[in-house]
Every structure is written in structure tokens, then in C-alpha cells.
Amino acid sequence: MRLNACAAQNNLGFMYANGQGVEKDYNEALKWYQLAASQGDTISQMNLGVMFAYGQGVPIDHAQSLKWYLQAADCGSADAQYCLGVMYATGRGVSQAYDVALKWYSQAAAQGHIRSQLNLGLMYANAQGVHQDHKKALMCFQSAADMGDATAQYNLGVVYSMGQGVAQNYELAVHWYQLAATQGDAYAQSNLALLFHNGQGVDQDFLRAHHCYQMAADQGDAYAQFNLGVLYANGQGVEKDFFAALDWYRLAAAQGDAAAQHGIGLMYQMGSGVPQDYVQAFKWFQVSAEQGFTAAQVDLGWLCANGQGALQDFSLAHMWFNIGAAFGDLSAVAGRDFVAKQMTAQQIADAQKMAREYIDRISKVDKS
């Protein structure tokens, strides 16, 4: 009888919390959840944890949220175990502790909790609280993907595309990306488009690449927006259209996409779809170069060397070429060697110092 009463109390709480058949009323929901939770109802305990976590009818109170999640989790609630995993993985209301997150995700995943399987896979893939283990990540992603989770399917696509813990297999990458893409996953749509674009695991097909990029771009994916710009700039699968290319580049660049910023610079440098404008080219190359985009660093170096868009400055040119060369770009090495012939030994030393200071500064930012 008590179990039936608890279930009824929880159901009343759920109805008030979600406005099902009654006007939404978090206070009433809280009352009924508390009645059931005090009698050991794990679902109500879980729901109370959610209300305190997100401030539904009560002030946000992570201590109360933690209390109710723990009670439900200790009684075997996979949802509560997952929520505890999220709290400790993100440091939401508790000190971040990947090892504790791993414990709770593992318990929930063992019960078939899909999001826990996914997050456990991500922890193994990214070495969060554990040694990096791509094979274990694969097993976790596979479990969640087989249950239809789009994010897990996308991550399996990445695993097979990159050959992480398995032999690289573009055909399997296409398979998993397609499953995730049909569920609307923008990252999967974008990566699937790239495989069609490059003919990896499938016959090269610019039309299908365009279709998949378009779906992802319409969801705001900057990488897809940039690649749509590339298709229009090159006339691949569509009529060549520099104006459309520039529009897509600008959308991606506004989100900070360094490749798109470089693409805009190239269009101004070449006068493609816009009047030739070295000042604008210099501006966009610099924005991209400062994000570490090597091609932009090289192109900026040549503008500095040639005095295009700014006063001729061999020292600055040498600095940008040197930065690009530090990341293995052979054209940057050639540019650096060329401008070095126009410089004194002191100017070269000063330029090398500027490059070292720049790289050190960027490295510190990346680590922070």
C-alpha cells in the first residue's frame, strides 16, 4: 500500500512540475515529491535533486541537490548516479573530482544508462580521471550508440575516422556519422560532408557534401559554414559564387573560425568577389594568425615583407614566418630565409625574440 501511495505522490508531483492536467506549480510539486521521498521513493528523491539543482520553485541549492541525488543513487537510481557524475565532472556545486565522477558514471553505465555510457567513454577518450584508453572509450561509445544515442554515434565516427584504438576505417566512420546525422547531429553532418568532400570511405561527391554541410551550417556549425564557403569559392557541387562564399566565410568567421577568417583575407588579397583591398586582407590574416592558423601566419608574413596593407616591415615578416616555421610549415621556412637576406643580424635577433615571446604567450594561454 505504501509503495502505491508513494508512486501516486510522485506522479502528482510530476504533474504539477510539468503542468500535465493541472496548472504548473512547483510548490505543489515540491510538496508531493517530499512526501514520497521521505518514505524512500527513489524517483521522488531524484526529482527533488533536479528541483534544487535548477531552482525549480526553490532557490538553487547544490547541497540539497547533492543530498537527494545521493539518497536516490545509493538506492540504485541510475539517473541519480548520472547526475552525480555530472556534478563531480563539471564541479557544479562540488569540488571537481573526475575520479568520483568516474565512479558514479560507471555505476549508472552498468545499468545501461545511455548518457553515462557516453560520458564514461568521453572520460576514457580524454584522460579525465583515468589513463587515456581508446579501447575502453570505444566500448562505452558502442554501448550508447547501439541504443541510438546520436552523440555516441558521432563519437564512434570520430574513433573510426581517426583510428583511435581501432584500425582507421572510413567506411565505418561514414556508417556512424550517417546514423547520427539523420538524428540531426550537426557535428556528424559536418564530418560526413567532409568525407564526401574528400572521397574518404565513399566516392567523392560534392553535391552530397554540399547537402550535409548545408544541414550543419543551418544549425550554426562554423566548420560547415566555412566548408560551404570553400565549395562556392571553388565551384564544387555548385556554381562558383564568390559572393556566396564570402557570406558563408563571414558567418563562420563571426564565430571565431580561423580558417574562415583566413579565407576572407584571401578574397580581399585576390579581389575575389570584392575589390582588392590589402588593408582588409592584412586585418583578416592577422585575426586568423593570432589564433595560430599557420597559413594565415605565412600570408601575413608576405604582406609585411611586401608592404601590402601596412608599412613594409621585414622584422615583423620574419617573426610571422618564424612562428609558422616553428609549427613545421615549409613555406614559412622559405619566407623566413628570404626576408632574412634583407635584414641585419640585430634585426634577425630581435625578430627571433619577438617570435619566441609570442609563442610563449600563446602557450601560456593554451594551458590556462
N, C-alpha and C positions, 0 to 999 in steps of 0.2 A: 504493500500500500504506500509506504514511504517513497519508494522509487517512483511510483506513478505520480505522486504528489510533486516530487522534485522535477520530474520531466514536465509536468504541467506548469510549474512555476517558471522553469527555464523557458518554456515555449511562450508564456505570457511576456516574459522579459524580452525575448526576441521580437515578438510582435510590436511591443512598444518602442524598442530600439530602432526598428526598421519601418515603422508606420504601416504595418500589414494588418488591415481590418480595423485599425484604430489610428487616431492621430499620433504621430511620433511624439514620444515623451520619454526622454532619457531618465528623468527622475523615477518614473514608474518602472522603467526597465531595470534601473539600479536596485530598486526595492525588491523586485521579484528574483533577480539574479542573486542578491544577497541572501534571500530566504533559502533558495535552493543550494547555494554554495556553502552555507553554514551547516547543511546536512550532508556535505560531502559530494555534491554533484559536480563532477569534473568539467562538464560543458559550461556550467554557470561560472565556475571558477575561472575558466579560460576567458569567458566573455567579460567578466569583471576586469581581468587583466587588460583586455583591449580597451575598455572604457577609461581606465585610469591612464593607460599609455597615450591615448589620443585625446583626452579631455572631453569625453562624451558625457555631458551632464554633470561633470565634476572637473575641478582643476587638474591639469596634468600632474600626476604623482607617480614617479617611477618606482618609488619604494613600495607603494601599494600594488602597482602593476607587477613588480617582481614577486611580491608575496603571493599573489593569486596564481601567477604562472607557475611558481614553484610547487604550490599545492596540487595544481592540476597535473603538472609534469611528473611529480612523484607518484601520482596515481596512474600514470601511463598515458596521459594525453599527448599524442604526437604533435598536435597543433601547438600546445603549450611548450613542448620541448623545442619545437622550431622557433617559437617566439623568443625563448630564452637564448637560443643560438644567435638570433639576430641581435638581441640586446648586447651580448658579450662580443660579438664580431664587430659591431659598429660603435661600441662604447656608449650606447644610448641609455643613460640613467645609471650606468655601472662603469667601473673601470674596464677599458677594453682588455679582453683576455681571450686570445684565439684558442688556447688550449681548452678553456671552458666551453667556448662556442662549439669546438670540435666534438666535445663530449655530448652536448645536447643534440647537435645535428645528427650524430651517429646513432643515438637512441631513437630519434624520430625516423631516420632513414631506414633503420632496421624494421620499422613497422610499415614501410612502404610510403612514407611521406615524401611526395614528389619534390617539393621545393627544398626540403632538407637534403635529398639526394643531390640535387643541383648544386646547392651551396657547399656541400661537402666536396663535391667534385671541383668546385672553384678554389676551395682551400688547398686541395692537393695540387691543383694546377699552378697556383700562385705562391705556394710555400708559405701559407699563413697558419702558423701554429704547428706545422709539420714539415718534414723534409719534402721537397718537391717530388711528386710521384705521378708521372703522367699516366701510368697504367692504372693506378687506383682512380685517378680522375676520370679516365675513360670508362671504367666500370660504373662509377656513380652517374656520369652523364648518360650512359647507355640505359641504366635502370629508369631514369626520369624520362628519357627520350622515348623509350618503349611505351611509356604511359601517356605519351602525347604532348609532353611539355616542349613548347616551341623554343624556349631559351636553351634547354638542354640539347635539342636537335641542332640548333645553331652551333653550340659549342662542340658537338660531335663533328660537325662540318669543319670547324677550325682544326680540330685534332687531326682529322684525315688530310686536310689540305696542307697542314704544316708538318705532318709526320711526327706528332708528339706522342711517344710511347707506342706507336704503331708504324708500319711502313707507310710512307706517303701514298695516298690513293685518292686521286682527284675524282674518280667515278663515285666513290662512296661519299666524298665531300659534296658532290652535286646532289646525291640522293638525300642527304640530311638537310642540306640547305633548302632543297625544294620543299621538303616537308614543313620546315619552319616558315619558309616564305609564304606558303599557302595559308598559314595562320596569321599572316600579316607582320611577321618579324622583319623590321626594316634592315637590321644588320645582315640577316640571312639573304634578303632580297638583293642587297648591295654586293655581298660576296658572291652570290650566284651570278649576278650580272658580270662580275669581274672574270669569272671562269668562262662564261660565254664570250666575253670580250677578248680573252687571250687564247681561247680554244683549249682549255685545260679540263680534261675529263669529258669533254663534249666537243663536237665540231664547232669551230669558230662561227659565231652567229651574232653580228652586230645588231640585227633587229631585235633579237631576244634580249641581248644585253641592254639595249635601249629601254625595252619594256620593263625589265627588272629594275634598272636604275631609276626609271620614272616612278615606279611604285615606292621605292625607298626615299627618293627625293621629295615626293609629295608628303612624306611623313616628316620631312625636315632633316634627313640624313645628309650631313655635309659632304661626306665622301662620295655619295651617289650624285649629289648636285655637281661636284667637281667633275666627276667622270662623264656626266651628261654633257657638261661643257666641252670636254675632250672630244666626245663623239660629234658634236656640232662643229667644233673647230676643224676637225679632220674630215668631216663628211662621211662618217662611218655609220651606216644603217639609216642615215638621214641625209637630206640635202645640206651641203656645207652652209653654215649660217653663223657668221661671226657675232652678229647681234645676240642671237640666242645663246651662243657660247658665253659671251660676256655676262649676260643675265644670270646664267647658272653659276658662273665663277663668282659673281658678286654675292649671291645668296650663300655660297659656301664660305667665301672669304669673311663675310659678316659674322660667321660662327667661329672664326679663327683658323680656318683650314689653310695651312701654309702653302700647299700645292696650288690651291685656287688663287691665293694672293700672288704667287709667282706667275700663274697663268695670266692674270690681269696685267702684270708688269710686262710680260712678253707681248701682249696685244698692243700695249702702248709703245713698246720699243719698236715693234714691226709695223705699227699703223694698221693693224688688222681689225676692221670694224669700228675703229676710232681714228681720229687724226693722230699721226705720230707725235708723241709727247714724252721726251726723255725725262722731264721732271716727274711726271706721273709714273713712268717706268721705274725711276730711282726710288720713289716713295714706296711702291708696292714690293719691289725687290728687297728693300730694307726691312719692311714689316715681316716678310717671309723669312729673310735671312736671320733675323733676330730670334726666330723660333727654331733655328737650327736646320733649315731646309737648304741642303748643300748646293743644289742647282741655283738657287737664288743668291747664295753667297758668291758663287763664281760669276754670275751675271752682274751682280753689284760691283764686284771687283773690276770687271771690264769697263763698266760705266765710269767708275772712279779713275781708272787708268786713261780713259779716252776723254775725260772731261765732259761727259754727256749727262745732263740733268743736274750737274753740280760742278764746281771748280775741279780741275784736274788735280788729283792727289795720289801720287804713287805710294805713299806710306799707307794710306787707307786701303788702297787697292791691294797692296801686299798683305795687309792684315786680313782682309776678307779671303784672299786666296789661301793664305796660310791656315785659316780656320777650316776652310773646305778641305785642304790637303790633309789636315790632322784627322779627318774622318775618311780618308782614303780616296778622295776624288782626284783622278789623274789629270783631268783638265785644270783643276785648281793648282796642281803642282806646276803644270806648264805655264799657267798665268803668273804664278809667283816667280818662277825663274825668269820670265820675260821682263816683268817690271823691275826685278832686282838689278837688271843691267842698266836701268835708268837711275839708280839710287846710289847714294854714298853708303859706306859701311855703317856710319852712325844712323842714317835713316833706316837701314835694314834692321839694325839692332832695336831701334825704337819701335818699329812696326812689329817685330817679333815679340817685344814686351807687351804691346797692346793686344796682340793675339792671345798670348798666354793669360793675361789678365781677364780677357773676355771669356776664354774657355773655363778658367777657374770660377768666374762669377756664374756662368751658366751651370756648371757642375754643382755648385752650392745650392742653386735654385732647384735643380732636379732632385737633390737629396732631401730638401726641406719638405 
